[in-house]
Amino acid sequence: MQIGTTQFPIHTRTFIVGILNVTPDSFFDGGSYTTVAQAVQRAKQMVADGADVIEIGGESSRPGFTPVAAEVELDRVLPVLQALQGEIDVPIAVDTYKAAVAEAALQNGATMINDVYRFQKDPELAHVCARYNAVCCVMHNRDNQDYTDFLPDVLADLQESIDLLLAAGVSPERIITDPGVGFAKSVEQNLEVLRNLSQFTALPYPVMLGTSRKSFMGRTLGLETDERLEATIATTVLAVTHGCAFVRVHDVLENKRAAMMADEIIRGRH
């Protein structure tokens, strides 16, 4: 898979996506990187720590978050995107469900869009991504938890969005799937996804796993947000074991080292 100008040989190892939230209210690092200088320094540090992709988010998706207008999201994201040009040598993704934000981001250096609403919320988003030949990460989500048969329903939801992207002209080689841990799922359902990652990696698309410090860990182990690093690392190793192509994390260095060791054991390379 190619993201921007970078080739990702997805069957050789698991790649690290570093989360850069430029929001005041994200659940873990909200408010930490709200100036351009802070965000640029954080991105550079994550790359030094081993991030293969930097993902910028301008609107929180935490439970109970307050939606913001596209103009607000762009005011947060675009200055950082522009400032990062020439400063880092890894691809930049943007976490958005708005076509207007995606288009401006893709015009300003982003090469990948991650939509936590699996391209269902803004009907223009898929077409924007197709026009710019952007990589699209389809993350499972839905507006209810009325599952008839949980895992088959999740897979069917993902396929629905994949079909939407293909119909809009997105190449199959530009699609990544994400089982959506933490979204429209109970604690037990999140654990069920993790127990069955092989059902997602069996699809003909690379898989990104995003579990970093999420609440299901806290509810399972009785841990606060700042105590969930080790639990996150456990899921990173699980992702490597099941052949996930990417893990999306806040703590790049620790997860990078864990992924490298797991890859060395499993694949004989890191």
C-alpha positions as protocol buffer text, in pm:
chain_id: "A"
residue {
  index: 1
  type: MET
  ca { x: 0 y: 0 z: 0 }
}
residue {
  index: 2
  type: GLN
  ca { x: 118 y: 350 z: -82 }
}
residue {
  index: 3
  type: ILE
  ca { x: 23 y: 645 z: 141 }
}
residue {
  index: 4
  type: GLY
  ca { x: 141 y: 968 z: -12 }
}
residue {
  index: 5
  type: THR
  ca { x: 484 y: 891 z: -153 }
}
residue {
  index: 6
  type: THR
  ca { x: 561 y: 624 z: 106 }
}
residue {
  index: 7
  type: GLN
  ca { x: 529 y: 253 z: 39 }
}
residue {
  index: 8
  type: PHE
  ca { x: 396 y: 37 z: 322 }
}
residue {
  index: 9
  type: PRO
  ca { x: 473 y: -333 z: 268 }
}
residue {
  index: 10
  type: ILE
  ca { x: 184 y: -434 z: 489 }
}
residue {
  index: 11
  type: HIS
  ca { x: 265 y: -803 z: 521 }
}
residue {
  index: 12
  type: THR
  ca { x: 615 y: -741 z: 653 }
}
residue {
  index: 13
  type: ARG
  ca { x: 541 y: -568 z: 985 }
}
residue {
  index: 14
  type: THR
  ca { x: 286 y: -364 z: 1177 }
}
residue {
  index: 15
  type: PHE
  ca { x: 313 y: 12 z: 1129 }
}
residue {
  index: 16
  type: ILE
  ca { x: 257 y: 280 z: 1392 }
}
residue {
  index: 17
  type: VAL
  ca { x: 11 y: 568 z: 1348 }
}
residue {
  index: 18
  type: GLY
  ca { x: 75 y: 843 z: 1600 }
}
residue {
  index: 19
  type: ILE
  ca { x: -230 y: 1032 z: 1726 }
}
residue {
  index: 20
  type: LEU
  ca { x: -202 y: 1411 z: 1728 }
}
residue {
  index: 21
  type: ASN
  ca { x: -516 y: 1568 z: 1870 }
}
residue {
  index: 22
  type: VAL
  ca { x: -528 y: 1945 z: 1822 }
}
residue {
  index: 23
  type: THR
  ca { x: -849 y: 1969 z: 2023 }
}
residue {
  index: 24
  type: PRO
  ca { x: -928 y: 2111 z: 2367 }
}
residue {
  index: 25
  type: ASP
  ca { x: -1145 y: 1815 z: 2470 }
}
residue {
  index: 26
  type: SER
  ca { x: -1007 y: 1482 z: 2347 }
}
residue {
  index: 27
  type: PHE
  ca { x: -1029 y: 1216 z: 2616 }
}
residue {
  index: 28
  type: PHE
  ca { x: -656 y: 1166 z: 2678 }
}
residue {
  index: 29
  type: ASP
  ca { x: -447 y: 1453 z: 2543 }
}
residue {
  index: 30
  type: GLY
  ca { x: -710 y: 1721 z: 2482 }
}
residue {
  index: 31
  type: GLY
  ca { x: -566 y: 2068 z: 2532 }
}
residue {
  index: 32
  type: SER
  ca { x: -204 y: 1951 z: 2520 }
}
residue {
  index: 33
  type: TYR
  ca { x: -128 y: 2051 z: 2160 }
}
residue {
  index: 34
  type: THR
  ca { x: -356 y: 2344 z: 2083 }
}
residue {
  index: 35
  type: THR
  ca { x: -88 y: 2579 z: 1948 }
}
residue {
  index: 36
  type: VAL
  ca { x: 84 y: 2518 z: 1617 }
}
residue {
  index: 37
  type: ALA
  ca { x: 425 y: 2511 z: 1782 }
}
residue {
  index: 38
  type: GLN
  ca { x: 313 y: 2250 z: 2037 }
}
residue {
  index: 39
  type: ALA
  ca { x: 155 y: 2035 z: 1766 }
}
residue {
  index: 40
  type: VAL
  ca { x: 458 y: 2050 z: 1537 }
}
residue {
  index: 41
  type: GLN
  ca { x: 694 y: 1961 z: 1820 }
}
residue {
  index: 42
  type: ARG
  ca { x: 472 y: 1669 z: 1921 }
}
residue {
  index: 43
  type: ALA
  ca { x: 456 y: 1540 z: 1563 }
}
residue {
  index: 44
  type: LYS
  ca { x: 834 y: 1560 z: 1528 }
}
residue {
  index: 45
  type: GLN
  ca { x: 880 y: 1376 z: 1856 }
}
residue {
  index: 46
  type: MET
  ca { x: 642 y: 1098 z: 1751 }
}
residue {
  index: 47
  type: VAL
  ca { x: 832 y: 1055 z: 1424 }
}
residue {
  index: 48
  type: ALA
  ca { x: 1158 y: 1038 z: 1620 }
}
residue {
  index: 49
  type: ASP
  ca { x: 996 y: 776 z: 1843 }
}
residue {
  index: 50
  type: GLY
  ca { x: 907 y: 562 z: 1542 }
}
residue {
  index: 51
  type: ALA
  ca { x: 570 y: 678 z: 1406 }
}
residue {
  index: 52
  type: ASP
  ca { x: 517 y: 574 z: 1045 }
}
residue {
  index: 53
  type: VAL
  ca { x: 213 y: 800 z: 997 }
}
residue {
  index: 54
  type: ILE
  ca { x: 90 y: 1104 z: 1189 }
}
residue {
  index: 55
  type: GLU
  ca { x: -286 y: 1143 z: 1223 }
}
residue {
  index: 56
  type: ILE
  ca { x: -423 y: 1487 z: 1308 }
}
residue {
  index: 57
  type: GLY
  ca { x: -765 y: 1521 z: 1468 }
}
residue {
  index: 58
  type: GLY
  ca { x: -949 y: 1852 z: 1497 }
}
residue {
  index: 59
  type: GLU
  ca { x: -1271 y: 1730 z: 1659 }
}
residue {
  index: 60
  type: SER
  ca { x: -1302 y: 1502 z: 1958 }
}
residue {
  index: 61
  type: SER
  ca { x: -1487 y: 1173 z: 1916 }
}
residue {
  index: 62
  type: ARG
  ca { x: -1496 y: 1092 z: 2287 }
}
residue {
  index: 63
  type: PRO
  ca { x: -1833 y: 986 z: 2433 }
}
residue {
  index: 64
  type: GLY
  ca { x: -2052 y: 1292 z: 2478 }
}
residue {
  index: 65
  type: PHE
  ca { x: -1829 y: 1515 z: 2264 }
}
residue {
  index: 66
  type: THR
  ca { x: -1956 y: 1848 z: 2134 }
}
residue {
  index: 67
  type: PRO
  ca { x: -1954 y: 1862 z: 1752 }
}
residue {
  index: 68
  type: VAL
  ca { x: -1783 y: 2160 z: 1594 }
}
residue {
  index: 69
  type: ALA
  ca { x: -1840 y: 2335 z: 1263 }
}
residue {
  index: 70
  type: ALA
  ca { x: -1613 y: 2260 z: 969 }
}
residue {
  index: 71
  type: GLU
  ca { x: -1469 y: 2610 z: 998 }
}
residue {
  index: 72
  type: VAL
  ca { x: -1361 y: 2547 z: 1358 }
}
residue {
  index: 73
  type: GLU
  ca { x: -1210 y: 2211 z: 1268 }
}
residue {
  index: 74
  type: LEU
  ca { x: -1020 y: 2368 z: 977 }
}
residue {
  index: 75
  type: ASP
  ca { x: -891 y: 2648 z: 1200 }
}
residue {
  index: 76
  type: ARG
  ca { x: -738 y: 2380 z: 1421 }
}
residue {
  index: 77
  type: VAL
  ca { x: -605 y: 2143 z: 1157 }
}
residue {
  index: 78
  type: LEU
  ca { x: -489 y: 2350 z: 859 }
}
residue {
  index: 79
  type: PRO
  ca { x: -224 y: 2564 z: 1035 }
}
residue {
  index: 80
  type: VAL
  ca { x: -67 y: 2246 z: 1175 }
}
residue {
  index: 81
  type: LEU
  ca { x: -75 y: 2071 z: 838 }
}
residue {
  index: 82
  type: GLN
  ca { x: 85 y: 2370 z: 671 }
}
residue {
  index: 83
  type: ALA
  ca { x: 350 y: 2405 z: 940 }
}
residue {
  index: 84
  type: LEU
  ca { x: 444 y: 2037 z: 912 }
}
residue {
  index: 85
  type: GLN
  ca { x: 530 y: 2060 z: 544 }
}
residue {
  index: 86
  type: GLY
  ca { x: 901 y: 1990 z: 517 }
}
residue {
  index: 87
  type: GLU
  ca { x: 928 y: 1923 z: 890 }
}
residue {
  index: 88
  type: ILE
  ca { x: 847 y: 1551 z: 894 }
}
residue {
  index: 89
  type: ASP
  ca { x: 902 y: 1283 z: 633 }
}
residue {
  index: 90
  type: VAL
  ca { x: 606 y: 1052 z: 705 }
}
residue {
  index: 91
  type: PRO
  ca { x: 254 y: 1066 z: 560 }
}
residue {
  index: 92
  type: ILE
  ca { x: -11 y: 1271 z: 737 }
}
residue {
  index: 93
  type: ALA
  ca { x: -366 y: 1149 z: 789 }
}
residue {
  index: 94
  type: VAL
  ca { x: -659 y: 1360 z: 905 }
}
residue {
  index: 95
  type: ASP
  ca { x: -938 y: 1227 z: 1123 }
}
residue {
  index: 96
  type: THR
  ca { x: -1259 y: 1384 z: 993 }
}
residue {
  index: 97
  type: TYR
  ca { x: -1605 y: 1294 z: 869 }
}
residue {
  index: 98
  type: LYS
  ca { x: -1661 y: 1625 z: 687 }
}
residue {
  index: 99
  type: ALA
  ca { x: -1600 y: 1652 z: 313 }
}
residue {
  index: 100
  type: ALA
  ca { x: -1505 y: 2021 z: 336 }
}
residue {
  index: 101
  type: VAL
  ca { x: -1241 y: 1950 z: 598 }
}
residue {
  index: 102
  type: ALA
  ca { x: -1107 y: 1651 z: 405 }
}
residue {
  index: 103
  type: GLU
  ca { x: -1078 y: 1848 z: 81 }
}
residue {
  index: 104
  type: ALA
  ca { x: -888 y: 2134 z: 244 }
}
residue {
  index: 105
  type: ALA
  ca { x: -665 y: 1888 z: 428 }
}
residue {
  index: 106
  type: LEU
  ca { x: -587 y: 1693 z: 111 }
}
residue {
  index: 107
  type: GLN
  ca { x: -502 y: 2021 z: -63 }
}
residue {
  index: 108
  type: ASN
  ca { x: -259 y: 2103 z: 217 }
}
residue {
  index: 109
  type: GLY
  ca { x: -50 y: 1791 z: 245 }
}
residue {
  index: 110
  type: ALA
  ca { x: -268 y: 1519 z: 396 }
}
residue {
  index: 111
  type: THR
  ca { x: -283 y: 1195 z: 198 }
}
residue {
  index: 112
  type: MET
  ca { x: -517 y: 983 z: 411 }
}
residue {
  index: 113
  type: ILE
  ca { x: -860 y: 1034 z: 567 }
}
residue {
  index: 114
  type: ASN
  ca { x: -984 y: 840 z: 869 }
}
residue {
  index: 115
  type: ASP
  ca { x: -1361 y: 869 z: 915 }
}
residue {
  index: 116
  type: VAL
  ca { x: -1496 y: 746 z: 1249 }
}
residue {
  index: 117
  type: TYR
  ca { x: -1843 y: 733 z: 1093 }
}
residue {
  index: 118
  type: ARG
  ca { x: -1730 y: 493 z: 816 }
}
residue {
  index: 119
  type: PHE
  ca { x: -1807 y: 742 z: 537 }
}
residue {
  index: 120
  type: GLN
  ca { x: -2179 y: 738 z: 615 }
}
residue {
  index: 121
  type: LYS
  ca { x: -2231 y: 1086 z: 761 }
}
residue {
  index: 122
  type: ASP
  ca { x: -2129 y: 1315 z: 473 }
}
residue {
  index: 123
  type: PRO
  ca { x: -2224 y: 1173 z: 131 }
}
residue {
  index: 124
  type: GLU
  ca { x: -1961 y: 1388 z: -42 }
}
residue {
  index: 125
  type: LEU
  ca { x: -1664 y: 1259 z: 157 }
}
residue {
  index: 126
  type: ALA
  ca { x: -1611 y: 944 z: -48 }
}
residue {
  index: 127
  type: HIS
  ca { x: -1614 y: 1147 z: -371 }
}
residue {
  index: 128
  type: VAL
  ca { x: -1360 y: 1394 z: -232 }
}
residue {
  index: 129
  type: CYS
  ca { x: -1129 y: 1109 z: -137 }
}
residue {
  index: 130
  type: ALA
  ca { x: -1166 y: 955 z: -481 }
}
residue {
  index: 131
  type: ARG
  ca { x: -1078 y: 1284 z: -655 }
}
residue {
  index: 132
  type: TYR
  ca { x: -758 y: 1322 z: -453 }
}
residue {
  index: 133
  type: ASN
  ca { x: -670 y: 951 z: -462 }
}
residue {
  index: 134
  type: ALA
  ca { x: -657 y: 955 z: -83 }
}
residue {
  index: 135
  type: VAL
  ca { x: -621 y: 648 z: 131 }
}
residue {
  index: 136
  type: CYS
  ca { x: -947 y: 592 z: 321 }
}
residue {
  index: 137
  type: CYS
  ca { x: -967 y: 431 z: 664 }
}
residue {
  index: 138
  type: VAL
  ca { x: -1318 y: 296 z: 721 }
}
residue {
  index: 139
  type: MET
  ca { x: -1376 y: 270 z: 1095 }
}
residue {
  index: 140
  type: HIS
  ca { x: -1674 y: 71 z: 1213 }
}
residue {
  index: 141
  type: ASN
  ca { x: -1940 y: 277 z: 1388 }
}
residue {
  index: 142
  type: ARG
  ca { x: -2317 y: 301 z: 1384 }
}
residue {
  index: 143
  type: ASP
  ca { x: -2584 y: 511 z: 1555 }
}
residue {
  index: 144
  type: ASN
  ca { x: -2723 y: 220 z: 1758 }
}
residue {
  index: 145
  type: GLN
  ca { x: -2620 y: -104 z: 1923 }
}
residue {
  index: 146
  type: ASP
  ca { x: -2913 y: -306 z: 1790 }
}
residue {
  index: 147
  type: TYR
  ca { x: -2705 y: -592 z: 1659 }
}
residue {
  index: 148
  type: THR
  ca { x: -2881 y: -907 z: 1543 }
}
residue {
  index: 149
  type: ASP
  ca { x: -2559 y: -1108 z: 1523 }
}
residue {
  index: 150
  type: PHE
  ca { x: -2273 y: -894 z: 1648 }
}
residue {
  index: 151
  type: LEU
  ca { x: -1962 y: -984 z: 1448 }
}
residue {
  index: 152
  type: PRO
  ca { x: -2143 y: -1057 z: 1119 }
}
residue {
  index: 153
  type: ASP
  ca { x: -2328 y: -726 z: 1160 }
}
residue {
  index: 154
  type: VAL
  ca { x: -2002 y: -536 z: 1214 }
}
residue {
  index: 155
  type: LEU
  ca { x: -1848 y: -698 z: 907 }
}
residue {
  index: 156
  type: ALA
  ca { x: -2161 y: -621 z: 704 }
}
residue {
  index: 157
  type: ASP
  ca { x: -2149 y: -256 z: 814 }
}
residue {
  index: 158
  type: LEU
  ca { x: -1787 y: -232 z: 703 }
}
residue {
  index: 159
  type: GLN
  ca { x: -1870 y: -393 z: 369 }
}
residue {
  index: 160
  type: GLU
  ca { x: -2150 y: -141 z: 317 }
}
residue {
  index: 161
  type: SER
  ca { x: -1900 y: 142 z: 352 }
}
residue {
  index: 162
  type: ILE
  ca { x: -1641 y: -30 z: 136 }
}
residue {
  index: 163
  type: ASP
  ca { x: -1904 y: -64 z: -137 }
}
residue {
  index: 164
  type: LEU
  ca { x: -1985 y: 306 z: -101 }
}
residue {
  index: 165
  type: LEU
  ca { x: -1619 y: 400 z: -146 }
}
residue {
  index: 166
  type: LEU
  ca { x: -1577 y: 173 z: -447 }
}
residue {
  index: 167
  type: ALA
  ca { x: -1890 y: 316 z: -607 }
}
residue {
  index: 168
  type: ALA
  ca { x: -1750 y: 667 z: -557 }
}
residue {
  index: 169
  type: GLY
  ca { x: -1435 y: 570 z: -745 }
}
residue {
  index: 170
  type: VAL
  ca { x: -1194 y: 493 z: -462 }
}
residue {
  index: 171
  type: SER
  ca { x: -950 y: 220 z: -563 }
}
residue {
  index: 172
  type: PRO
  ca { x: -954 y: -99 z: -353 }
}
residue {
  index: 173
  type: GLU
  ca { x: -582 y: -45 z: -296 }
}
residue {
  index: 174
  type: ARG
  ca { x: -664 y: 280 z: -113 }
}
residue {
  index: 175
  type: ILE
  ca { x: -890 y: 126 z: 154 }
}
residue {
  index: 176
  type: ILE
  ca { x: -805 y: 36 z: 514 }
}
residue {
  index: 177
  type: THR
  ca { x: -1056 y: -108 z: 759 }
}
residue {
  index: 178
  type: ASP
  ca { x: -1080 y: -54 z: 1134 }
}
residue {
  index: 179
  type: PRO
  ca { x: -1312 y: -267 z: 1352 }
}
residue {
  index: 180
  type: GLY
  ca { x: -1399 y: 40 z: 1558 }
}
residue {
  index: 181
  type: VAL
  ca { x: -1308 y: -63 z: 1912 }
}
residue {
  index: 182
  type: GLY
  ca { x: -1479 y: 178 z: 2148 }
}
residue {
  index: 183
  type: PHE
  ca { x: -1754 y: 289 z: 1910 }
}
residue {
  index: 184
  type: ALA
  ca { x: -2115 y: 164 z: 1934 }
}
residue {
  index: 185
  type: LYS
  ca { x: -2002 y: -137 z: 2135 }
}
residue {
  index: 186
  type: SER
  ca { x: -2025 y: -256 z: 2492 }
}
residue {
  index: 187
  type: VAL
  ca { x: -1716 y: -352 z: 2689 }
}
residue {
  index: 188
  type: GLU
  ca { x: -1778 y: -719 z: 2615 }
}
residue {
  index: 189
  type: GLN
  ca { x: -1834 y: -648 z: 2245 }
}
residue {
  index: 190
  type: ASN
  ca { x: -1504 y: -459 z: 2229 }
}
residue {
  index: 191
  type: LEU
  ca { x: -1332 y: -761 z: 2381 }
}
residue {
  index: 192
  type: GLU
  ca { x: -1513 y: -988 z: 2135 }
}
residue {
  index: 193
  type: VAL
  ca { x: -1372 y: -783 z: 1846 }
}
residue {
  index: 194
  type: LEU
  ca { x: -1022 y: -827 z: 1987 }
}
residue {
  index: 195
  type: ARG
  ca { x: -1072 y: -1200 z: 2032 }
}
residue {
  index: 196
  type: ASN
  ca { x: -1177 y: -1224 z: 1668 }
}
residue {
  index: 197
  type: LEU
  ca { x: -934 y: -996 z: 1488 }
}
residue {
  index: 198
  type: SER
  ca { x: -867 y: -1276 z: 1240 }
}
residue {
  index: 199
  type: GLN
  ca { x: -1215 y: -1220 z: 1096 }
}
residue {
  index: 200
  type: PHE
  ca { x: -1113 y: -866 z: 1005 }
}
residue {
  index: 201
  type: THR
  ca { x: -764 y: -944 z: 880 }
}
residue {
  index: 202
  type: ALA
  ca { x: -918 y: -1212 z: 657 }
}
residue {
  index: 203
  type: LEU
  ca { x: -1076 y: -933 z: 451 }
}
residue {
  index: 204
  type: PRO
  ca { x: -881 y: -819 z: 142 }
}
residue {
  index: 205
  type: TYR
  ca { x: -794 y: -485 z: 304 }
}
residue {
  index: 206
  type: PRO
  ca { x: -526 y: -383 z: 555 }
}
residue {
  index: 207
  type: VAL
  ca { x: -657 y: -348 z: 912 }
}
residue {
  index: 208
  type: MET
  ca { x: -588 y: -62 z: 1150 }
}
residue {
  index: 209
  type: LEU
  ca { x: -652 y: -125 z: 1519 }
}
residue {
  index: 210
  type: GLY
  ca { x: -721 y: 177 z: 1739 }
}
residue {
  index: 211
  type: THR
  ca { x: -751 y: 90 z: 2108 }
}
residue {
  index: 212
  type: SER
  ca { x: -516 y: 340 z: 2268 }
}
residue {
  index: 213
  type: ARG
  ca { x: -612 y: 407 z: 2632 }
}
residue {
  index: 214
  type: LYS
  ca { x: -983 y: 360 z: 2558 }
}
residue {
  index: 215
  type: SER
  ca { x: -1250 y: 330 z: 2823 }
}
residue {
  index: 216
  type: PHE
  ca { x: -1313 y: -42 z: 2780 }
}
residue {
  index: 217
  type: MET
  ca { x: -966 y: -93 z: 2928 }
}
residue {
  index: 218
  type: GLY
  ca { x: -1053 y: 118 z: 3227 }
}
residue {
  index: 219
  type: ARG
  ca { x: -1378 y: -67 z: 3282 }
}
residue {
  index: 220
  type: THR
  ca { x: -1210 y: -405 z: 3243 }
}
residue {
  index: 221
  type: LEU
  ca { x: -915 y: -334 z: 3473 }
}
residue {
  index: 222
  type: GLY
  ca { x: -1039 y: -47 z: 3690 }
}
residue {
  index: 223
  type: LEU
  ca { x: -785 y: 198 z: 3548 }
}
residue {
  index: 224
  type: GLU
  ca { x: -795 y: 571 z: 3481 }
}
residue {
  index: 225
  type: THR
  ca { x: -701 y: 707 z: 3140 }
}
residue {
  index: 226
  type: ASP
  ca { x: -340 y: 781 z: 3238 }
}
residue {
  index: 227
  type: GLU
  ca { x: -296 y: 427 z: 3372 }
}
residue {
  index: 228
  type: ARG
  ca { x: -378 y: 237 z: 3051 }
}
residue {
  index: 229
  type: LEU
  ca { x: -43 y: 226 z: 2872 }
}
residue {
  index: 230
  type: GLU
  ca { x: 31 y: -138 z: 2950 }
}
residue {
  index: 231
  type: ALA
  ca { x: -320 y: -243 z: 2848 }
}
residue {
  index: 232
  type: THR
  ca { x: -271 y: -60 z: 2519 }
}
residue {
  index: 233
  type: ILE
  ca { x: 61 y: -235 z: 2460 }
}
residue {
  index: 234
  type: ALA
  ca { x: -111 y: -571 z: 2516 }
}
residue {
  index: 235
  type: THR
  ca { x: -354 y: -492 z: 2234 }
}
residue {
  index: 236
  type: THR
  ca { x: -70 y: -376 z: 2010 }
}
residue {
  index: 237
  type: VAL
  ca { x: 102 y: -712 z: 2051 }
}
residue {
  index: 238
  type: LEU
  ca { x: -232 y: -882 z: 1981 }
}
residue {
  index: 239
  type: ALA
  ca { x: -265 y: -674 z: 1663 }
}
residue {
  index: 240
  type: VAL
  ca { x: 79 y: -786 z: 1545 }
}
residue {
  index: 241
  type: THR
  ca { x: -5 y: -1147 z: 1626 }
}
residue {
  index: 242
  type: HIS
  ca { x: -316 y: -1130 z: 1407 }
}
residue {
  index: 243
  type: GLY
  ca { x: -150 y: -948 z: 1117 }
}
residue {
  index: 244
  type: CYS
  ca { x: -299 y: -601 z: 1157 }
}
residue {
  index: 245
  type: ALA
  ca { x: -118 y: -360 z: 927 }
}
residue {
  index: 246
  type: PHE
  ca { x: -144 y: -53 z: 1152 }
}
residue {
  index: 247
  type: VAL
  ca { x: -200 y: 36 z: 1516 }
}
residue {
  index: 248
  type: ARG
  ca { x: -314 y: 385 z: 1607 }
}
residue {
  index: 249
  type: VAL
  ca { x: -166 y: 502 z: 1940 }
}
residue {
  index: 250
  type: HIS
  ca { x: -90 y: 799 z: 2163 }
}
residue {
  index: 251
  type: ASP
  ca { x: 229 y: 650 z: 2311 }
}
residue {
  index: 252
  type: VAL
  ca { x: 444 y: 587 z: 2005 }
}
residue {
  index: 253
  type: LEU
  ca { x: 777 y: 484 z: 2154 }
}
residue {
  index: 254
  type: GLU
  ca { x: 643 y: 217 z: 2389 }
}
residue {
  index: 255
  type: ASN
  ca { x: 406 y: 66 z: 2135 }
}
residue {
  index: 256
  type: LYS
  ca { x: 670 y: 80 z: 1861 }
}
residue {
  index: 257
  type: ARG
  ca { x: 911 y: -123 z: 2073 }
}
residue {
  index: 258
  type: ALA
  ca { x: 642 y: -377 z: 2162 }
}
residue {
  index: 259
  type: ALA
  ca { x: 538 y: -410 z: 1797 }
}
residue {
  index: 260
  type: MET
  ca { x: 899 y: -452 z: 1685 }
}
residue {
  index: 261
  type: MET
  ca { x: 963 y: -729 z: 1935 }
}
residue {
  index: 262
  type: ALA
  ca { x: 639 y: -906 z: 1847 }
}
residue {
  index: 263
  type: ASP
  ca { x: 713 y: -874 z: 1475 }
}
residue {
  index: 264
  type: GLU
  ca { x: 1062 y: -1016 z: 1526 }
}
residue {
  index: 265
  type: ILE
  ca { x: 918 y: -1317 z: 1709 }
}
residue {
  index: 266
  type: ILE
  ca { x: 632 y: -1379 z: 1465 }
}
residue {
  index: 267
  type: ARG
  ca { x: 772 y: -1271 z: 1129 }
}
residue {
  index: 268
  type: GLY
  ca { x: 1145 y: -1282 z: 1188 }
}
residue {
  index: 269
  type: ARG
  ca { x: 1177 y: -913 z: 1102 }
}
residue {
  index: 270
  type: HIS
  ca { x: 1084 y: -576 z: 1246 }
}
